[in-house]
């Protein structure tokens, strides 16, 4: 017997009709009838007399109706107390992460961690790289995922993942016919990309400048999907990351690699503040993340630069 069963009983008691009570509870009459029968079996009492004119409470039904309000309150209170006690046993662990890392790992990573360590409550804060770095440095988070390059004077860093930068281009754009894009091809082309609070912005700007190209920045954003939308609207070229671009591609766009495919990477690292002793829970998460990635990386997205 739970609060749902009791509320079903009260509705039938009030309406004296299975059909009307079921309608009020947004249940099927068959489902509600089964609930009442289950309650009667559990109590070993007949709560209603069934007649062609409806259902009518027995003396046992009258007694249960008198007590049902208090029983519902007690059961609700018991549930809340139990949930509070359960949450008190959980040890919170705050993880800071640049956008995209958790999406790449997929929800399976989080589910597997929870199953392996049910007593650790993860609090994952996703933010741009600058904000993620600040959270680790000021100890608002014990460890985090950050895009390189890493300031190794301030942080311990373990290499985590590597992804390829790519370009999202409208199918009618002249560059859509190319299989790979040189930086010189992008001269005077409006470009949408993640903003300067993200490490890839500076990494990409350096590559443009080394090629002697000054990019025409149309949009800086914290949401990489906006760069894909710009390309879909044929208002510019989106500078993206492989797994983000391929995750939900627009039908009127193509995805192209840079010519320096092997060097044009977005690398991420698992970092902690140098000199700070991290908690047992943080060590557990760090070991789990590295081990899980080694075991599951073959299942995760990987682009070899092939175009379609």
ABEGO torsion letter per residue (X at the ends): XBAAAAAAAAAAAAAGBAAAAAAAAGBBAAAAAAAAAAAAAAAGBBABBBBAAEBBBBAAAAAAAAAAAAAAAAAAAAAAAAAAAAAAABBBBBBBBBBGAAAAAEAAAAAAAAAABAABBBBBBBBBAAAAAAAAAAGABABBBBBOBBBAAABBBBBABBBBBBBBBBAABAAAABABBBAAAABGBBBBBBBAABAAAAAAAAAAAAAGBBBBBABBBABAAAAAAAAAAGAEBBBBBAAAAAABBBAABBBBBBABAAABBBBBBBBBBBGBBBBAAAAAAAAAAAAAAAAAAAABBBBAGBBX
